[in-house]
Amino acid sequence: MWSTHLRNAVTRALLPLSWRIDSQHAARTLKRFSEVEFDSAWQYLNALGHTRVPKMQLMLFENLLEEMEHSDGFLEVAHKLARDRFQGGSGSRSVLVKSANDIHYFLAFAHESEKAICAQFNGYARACSHLPAAAEVFRGIAIDEEKHEREARASLLAVVGSETIVRRLVWKVKFKKAYASWLRGSQHIGDAIFTLWLGAVYLLFGPLLRSYCAARLTKSTQVQVAEPAQNPLRPTLES
């Protein structure tokens, strides 16, 4: 919970200034949100094909339609703010449901993800009050996401029939998300350390090797000029 409040506080402090300075950055951010919502709709559609429970099918179908509306809403505002033409997305995604056995985890994942997105979008809505169209989209979507969160949890409880199992699955989702975030963070830290190490090596040994490399390069050039390659197809004077 504290991380959500901290993220929202940082968003409210920095986002208005950042988006006022660079509207193209705002447009790119909104476009990424559009892609996330579109992927969420695809995940609901994919899950829909792995369950035969009518009530759950209806919930999944209604949610995927709303996610598509969210994607269109973000994209519409993004195009209004954009100065340059957008490039296409990567189109890659992770498939959350591959069989009927994955439905339980997917519902827990949807509950936890929609909860986080709702809090995040409410923070964005307050932060971009200088962009009424964007703020309205964020507020409207946050309301829908809160509904999706409740529906996913209720559906999960109806299927597994145990509050203990629900909490266990939700904690499993939280752990996997935290682990994925740790992997991404450690990769960035590793890249930064490698860059610093490479820079230190260059600063330490670069001046020592510069004279040697320059001498080798000069010598190689002189040899090539003094001894041009013989063309085997060109007749010699003796012939």
C-alpha positions in Angstrom: 0.0 0.0 0.0 2.8 2.4 0.9 4.4 1.9 -2.5 1.1 2.9 -4.2 0.9 6.1 -2.2 4.6 6.9 -2.9 4.2 6.3 -6.6 1.1 8.4 -6.7 2.8 11.2 -4.8 5.7 11.2 -7.3 3.3 11.1 -10.2 1.4 14.1 -8.9 4.6 16.0 -8.3 6.5 15.3 -11.6 3.9 14.5 -14.2 2.3 17.9 -14.7 5.7 19.5 -15.3 6.9 16.7 -17.6 3.8 16.7 -19.7 3.6 20.5 -20.0 7.2 20.6 -21.2 6.8 17.7 -23.7 3.4 16.9 -25.0 4.9 14.2 -27.2 6.1 12.4 -24.0 2.5 12.6 -22.7 1.2 11.2 -26.0 3.7 8.3 -25.9 2.7 7.5 -22.3 -1.0 7.4 -23.1 -0.3 5.2 -26.1 1.5 2.7 -23.9 -1.5 2.7 -21.6 -3.7 2.0 -24.7 -1.5 -1.0 -25.6 -1.7 -2.3 -22.0 -5.5 -2.1 -22.0 -5.6 -3.8 -25.5 -3.4 -6.6 -24.2 -5.7 -6.9 -21.1 -8.7 -7.3 -23.5 -6.8 -10.0 -25.4 -6.1 -11.8 -22.2 -9.8 -11.8 -21.2 -10.7 -13.0 -24.7 -8.1 -15.8 -24.5 -9.4 -16.9 -21.0 -13.0 -16.9 -22.4 -12.1 -19.8 -24.6 -11.0 -21.9 -21.6 -14.1 -21.9 -19.4 -17.6 -23.3 -19.9 -19.1 -21.6 -16.9 -21.8 -19.2 -18.4 -21.7 -16.6 -15.6 -17.9 -16.4 -15.9 -18.0 -16.3 -19.7 -20.4 -13.3 -19.4 -18.1 -11.5 -17.0 -15.0 -12.1 -19.1 -16.8 -10.9 -22.3 -18.1 -7.7 -20.7 -14.7 -6.9 -19.3 -12.9 -7.5 -22.6 -15.3 -5.1 -24.3 -14.7 -2.4 -21.6 -10.9 -3.0 -21.9 -11.2 -2.3 -25.7 -13.1 0.9 -24.9 -10.3 1.9 -22.5 -7.7 1.3 -25.2 -9.6 3.4 -27.7 -10.0 6.2 -25.1 -6.3 6.4 -24.3 -5.4 6.3 -28.0 -7.8 9.0 -28.9 -6.3 11.4 -26.4 -2.8 10.4 -27.3 -3.4 11.3 -31.0 -4.7 14.7 -29.9 -1.5 15.4 -28.0 1.0 13.9 -30.4 3.2 16.1 -32.6 4.7 13.2 -34.6 3.3 10.0 -36.0 3.4 7.0 -33.7 5.3 3.9 -34.5 3.7 0.5 -34.2 4.0 -1.6 -31.1 6.0 -4.7 -30.7 2.9 -7.0 -30.6 4.6 -9.4 -28.2 2.7 -10.7 -25.1 2.7 -13.4 -22.5 -0.2 -15.8 -22.6 -1.7 -16.1 -19.1 -4.2 -18.8 -19.8 -3.1 -21.9 -21.8 -5.6 -24.4 -20.4 -8.7 -24.6 -18.1 -6.3 -25.2 -15.2 -4.9 -21.6 -15.5 -8.3 -19.9 -15.0 -7.9 -19.7 -11.2 -4.5 -18.0 -11.4 -5.8 -15.7 -14.2 -8.7 -14.5 -12.0 -6.3 -13.9 -9.1 -4.0 -12.1 -11.5 -6.9 -10.0 -12.9 -8.0 -9.1 -9.4 -4.5 -7.9 -8.3 -3.7 -6.2 -11.5 -7.0 -4.3 -11.8 -6.6 -3.2 -8.2 -3.1 -1.8 -8.9 -4.2 -0.1 -12.2 -7.2 1.5 -10.5 -5.0 3.1 -7.8 -2.5 4.2 -10.5 -5.1 5.7 -12.8 -6.7 7.6 -10.0 -3.3 9.1 -9.3 -2.8 10.0 -13.0 -6.3 11.6 -13.1 -5.4 13.9 -10.2 -1.9 14.6 -11.7 -3.0 15.6 -15.2 -5.8 18.1 -14.2 -4.3 20.5 -16.7 -5.4 18.0 -19.4 -9.1 17.6 -18.8 -9.6 15.1 -21.6 -6.9 12.8 -20.3 -8.0 13.2 -16.7 -11.6 12.2 -17.7 -10.4 9.1 -19.4 -8.3 8.1 -16.4 -11.2 8.6 -14.0 -13.7 6.7 -16.1 -11.3 3.8 -16.6 -10.4 3.7 -12.9 -14.1 3.2 -12.1 -14.3 0.2 -14.5 -11.1 -1.3 -13.2 -12.4 -1.2 -9.7 -15.5 -3.1 -10.9 -13.3 -5.6 -12.7 -11.3 -6.2 -9.5 -14.4 -7.0 -7.5 -15.8 -9.3 -10.2 -12.6 -11.2 -10.7 -12.3 -11.9 -7.0 -16.0 -12.8 -6.7 -15.7 -15.2 -9.6 -12.5 -16.7 -8.2 -14.2 -17.3 -4.8 -17.2 -18.8 -6.5 -15.0 -21.3 -8.4 -12.6 -22.4 -5.6 -15.1 -22.0 -2.8 -12.5 -21.1 -0.2 -11.3 -17.7 1.0 -8.0 -19.3 2.1 -7.3 -20.5 -1.5 -8.2 -17.1 -2.8 -5.7 -15.4 -0.6 -3.1 -18.0 -1.4 -3.5 -17.4 -5.2 -3.4 -13.6 -4.7 -0.2 -13.9 -2.8 1.2 -16.1 -5.5 0.4 -13.4 -8.0 2.0 -10.8 -5.8 5.2 -12.9 -5.4 5.5 -13.5 -9.2 5.0 -9.8 -9.9 7.6 -8.8 -7.3 10.1 -11.3 -8.7 9.5 -10.0 -12.2 10.1 -6.4 -11.0 13.3 -7.5 -9.2 14.6 -9.2 -12.4 13.9 -6.0 -14.4 15.5 -3.8 -11.8 18.6 -6.1 -11.4 19.1 -6.1 -15.2 19.1 -2.3 -15.2 21.5 -2.2 -12.3 23.8 -4.8 -14.1 23.8 -2.7 -17.3 24.7 0.4 -15.3 27.5 -1.3 -13.5 28.9 -2.7 -16.8 28.8 0.7 -18.3 30.6 2.2 -15.4 33.2 -0.6 -15.4 33.8 -0.2 -19.1 34.2 3.5 -18.8 36.7 3.1 -15.9 38.8 0.6 -18.0 38.8 3.0 -20.9 39.9 6.0 -18.8 42.6 3.9 -17.1 44.1 2.1 -20.1 43.0 4.2 -23.0 45.8 6.8 -22.8 48.4 4.0 -22.3 47.3 2.1 -25.4 46.6 5.2 -27.6 50.2 5.6 -28.7 50.7 1.9 -29.3 47.5 1.6 -31.4 48.4 4.8 -33.4 51.9 3.4 -34.2 50.5 0.0 -35.3 47.9 1.7 -37.5 50.6 4.0 -39.1 52.9 1.1 -39.8 50.2 -1.0 -41.3 49.2 1.9 -43.6 52.8 2.4 -44.7 53.2 -1.3 -45.6 50.1 -1.3 -47.7 51.3 1.8 -49.6 54.8 0.5 -50.2 53.8 -3.0 -51.3 50.6 -2.9 -53.3 48.9 -6.1 -54.0 49.8 -7.9 -57.2 46.9 -8.3 -59.7 47.2 -11.8 -61.1 45.2 -10.8 -64.2 47.5 -7.9 -65.1 50.4 -9.0 -67.5 54.0 -8.3 -66.4 56.6 -6.4 -68.5 58.6 -9.6 -69.1 55.5 -11.3 -70.7 
